[in-house]
Amino acid sequence: MNDSWLEIACDVPAELTDVLADYLAELSGSGVCIENLNVDAFSHSEIIHSPTTTVRAYFTSADDIDARLAEITAFLDDLSGRYPGLFLPKPAVSTVRSEDWSTSWKVNFKTLRVGRRLLIVPSWEEPRPRPDDIVLRLDPGMAFGTGGHETTRLCLELLEGIMDGMPLLVSPSVLDLGTGSGILAMAAVRLGAGRVCAVDIDPLAIEVAGGNLAANGLAGQVELGTTPVESLTGSFDIILANILAEELVRLAPHLTERLAPGGTLVLSGILAEKEPLVRSGFAPYPLEYRETRREGEWVALLYRKGSAP
């Protein structure tokens, strides 16, 4: 295991975040971190008053960091050339120790109430729940999903509402796509789901999710794996997909296929300005749009699949 990682950080307008993140994720093979800076650092004809995000990619000490830096700089220069007036600063390089990377998030992770009765509690804190609270103990480590991010909260709130609206004695099957820390899968089980399947392309996320399930006494109650949704079998009454907008559109036919007749689809991880893109991408499929839930600059979409004739 590496004692330290090399971090390359790039500042770009929010509209270019996904393009850069996809490129860096493929280049590094170790994932990326996206941080919203909420400043208006750029102004040009096509990207106006855009908040800036910092996209951080991580490389091992064995990587040729000079070569990677040159590739990233060339990619940023190419992006700048596509938009007149856009200037992208040079990427910054720093060293991050593994123990710092995996624990630094703890400073800002506190007990959090989401929805009507979900209480998300860091593993090192003692909760003070109300009588009907559902307590979810969490240690996300290096996997996404503390409940603090708007996209996760939107999913949890919608999931709670869906489950509360289920008839008594009905235990729906749930697919959590891009499970990260496993928080949505855990909430589904505790809210009364039957079969729960949680998948993520990152093996580390599956490891973290497994640890969180065990800490909540839910080991064995969730099917964990890295199987892509394209390769999954069977259908699900509820699908939760909290991933990038473009990836949601790409997976639209597979998500529709995996959703059972009468089932509910929750799409999150969508910047507000990309809602039209996602809605357009799902329009050709036999899904009924029900609702857009908003928080900050993020939205989540709710769809329902028609019942079988």
N, C-alpha and C positions, 0 to 999 in steps of 0.2 A: 504493500500500500504506500502511496506517495505521502511524504511528510509535508510537502508544499506544492502549490499549484501556481502557475503564472496566469494572471488575469489580464485580459485586454478589454478595455472599456471604450465604447464608442457612443458619442452623443448624436442623435438624429431627431428630426421632427417625428411626431407620433405616427403620422401617416406612413412613414417608411420603416416603422419598427418591425413589422412582421417580415418584410423582405430581408432586412438585415439579420433578424433573429434566425430565420430559416437558413440563411447562408452560413452564419457562424456556427449554428448547431451541426450542420453537415461538415464544416471544416474541422471543428474541434472534436466531435464525437463524444463530448463530455457534458453537453447541455449548456444552456445560457440562462442568465438572470436579467430580468427587465425591470428597470426602476424609472417611475414617472417623476420627472423633475418639476413639472407644473410651472415652467417659465416659457415666455414667448421669445425664443432666441433667434427665430428665423422669420423672414418676411420676403416673399417673392410671389410671382404671378399665380402659381399653382398650389402653394401651401401657405395659407395666410393665417397668422396668429395661432400657429400650431404649438401646443405644449411640446416640450422636448423630453425624450426618454433616453436613458442610458442603458445600452445593451452590453452585458458583460459576458465574455466567453472565457472558458477555462482550459488550460493546456498543461500537460504534465511537464516535469523538468526534462524529460527525454525528448520533447518536441524541439524542432529547430525554430525557436521563437522569432529569430530575425526573418526567416522565410515566411512564417505565418503572418508576421507584422506587415511584410511587404505585400503579401496577397490581400490582406484586409485593407491596407491603404489604397491599393489599386482598385478594389471594389468600391470603396467610398468615393474615390475620384470619379469613377464611372457613374455612380449615382448622382454626384454633383453636376456632371455634364448633362444629365437628362433634364435638369430643372434650372433654367436661367436665373441667376441671382442667388442660387443656393450655395452656401459655403458650409462644408462639414469639417469640423476640427480634426486634427490628427488623433488617432487612437492613443490611449494612455496604457502603459504596462506597469503592473505591480505584482508583488508576490503575496500570496495568501496561504497561510498555514492551514492544514486540514482541520485541526481542532478549532481554529478561529472561524473557519467557513461553516462548520457544522453546528456551532453553538451561538454565533453572534446574534441570530434572530431572536434569542430568548429575551433580550433586553426589552423588546416591544411587544412580546406575546403575553397577554394577560387574560384572565377569565373573561369570557365574552358570551353575552346572551344573544341568540339569534331566533327570530320568529317568536312564537308564543311560549314555547317550553323547552327549547334546545339550549343547553348550557355547555359551552366548550371550555374545558379546564386544562391548563398546562399540567403535565404530569408531576411537576414539583410544587403545585399549589393545592390547598385544601378548599373544596367548594363549600358554599352555603346555599344549597338548592332549596327551592320551594317544594312543597309536597308533590306536585305533579310534574316537576322538571325531569327531563331526560338528560343525564350527565354523560358527556363524551370526554374521556380523558385523552389527551393528545400530546404526542411528541413528534412533530413533523420532521425534525432534522433537516436533511437536504432535499426533501420532497415538498412539492407545492400543496398548500391547503391547510391553513390554520383557522379558516373561517373569518379571518380579518379582512381578506380581500373581497371587494364588492362582488366579483363573479361567483365566489364560493358562497357568500351570504345569500345571493339571489337564488342559487340552486337549492340551498337548505330551506329557505322560506317557501319556495314553490313546492319542494318535496313534502314539507310538512302539511301544506294546504291540500295537496293531492291525496296524501295518506289520510288526513282527517276527513276527507270527503268520500272515502271508500266505505262500502256497506260493511256492516258488522260481519265478522268471521271470514272476510275476504283477505287473503294474504297475497298481494301481487308480487310477481317476479320483477326484479330490478337489475338493470345493467348500468354500471358506473364506468363510463368510458373516460380514460385519463384520470385514474383514481388518485394519483399523487399520494397524499398522506393516508388515504382511505377514509377520510372524514364523511363523505357522502354515503359510502357503503355502510359505515357504522350507523349513521343516522337512519338509513333505510331499515336496517335490522331492528333497531330499537323502536322504530315507529310502527313495526308490525309487518314488514315485508316477509315473503316466503323465501324463494330462491333469490340470492343476491350474487351477482357476478361482477367482479371489479378487475379491470384490465388497464395496463399502462405499458407503453413501449419501453419505459425505463426500468430495468431490473432492480435498481436501487429503490425506486418508488414502491415496488412490490415488496421488497424487504422491509421498508419502513412501515407500509400499510399492515403487513403481517404482525409486526411488533405492536402496533397500536391496537389491532384487533385482540391480540392476546392480553394486552393491558386492560382492556375493557371486558374481558371474559367472553369474547366473541370468536375466539379461534375455532376454526372448523365450520363457522356459520356463513362464511363468504368464500366463494370460489375466486382465488387470486391467480393471475397469470399475465403473460405478455402477448397473448394471442391477439392479432389485429382483428378489428371488428369484421373485416372482410372474410375472415376465416372462422368466425364464430358460427355455431349451429343453434337451432332452436329460436324461440321468440321470447320477448319480454313485454310485460304490461307497462312498465315505466323504463324509459331510457334517459339517463342524465349524461350529457356530453358537454363538458366544460373545457374546451380547447380553442385553438385559434379559429377565427371566422373563415379563413380560406380553407382550412382543413375540414371544417364542418360542411362546407359546400361540396368539397371533394367526396366526402363520405355520405352525402345525402341519400344516394340510392341504397347503400348498405344499411344505414340507420333505418330507413323506411322498411326495408325487407325484414330487419330483425324486430321491428315493432309489431306487437300482436294487434289483431283487429280490435278496435276500441281502446287501444293503448295510448299513453301520453308520452310525449317527447319534450324534454327540456333542453334547450340549447343555450349555452352561456359562454363566457370568454370573448364576448363581442363588444368592441368599441361602438358607441352610439352611432358614429358616422358610417359604420359598416353594416348596420341593420338592413338597409335596402339590398346590399349584396347578398346577405344570407337569405332574406325573404325571397328574393328573386331566384336564388339557387334551389330553394325547396319548393317553389311554386309548381314545377311540373309533376310533383309526386302526390299521391292520394292522401294528403294530410290537410286537416282543417286548422288554419291559424286561429288561435284563441286569444292570445294576450302578449303584450310586451311589458316586462317589469324593468324599471330603471333605477339605477343608483349611481350617482356621480356621472362619470363619462362612460359607464358600462350598461349594457342591457342584457336581458335574458328573454328568450322567446319560448312560448308554450304552444305546442301543436297537439292535435288529437287525430288519430287514425280512425277512419270510418269502420263500422262493424261489418263483418262478413255478411253477404246477402243470404 
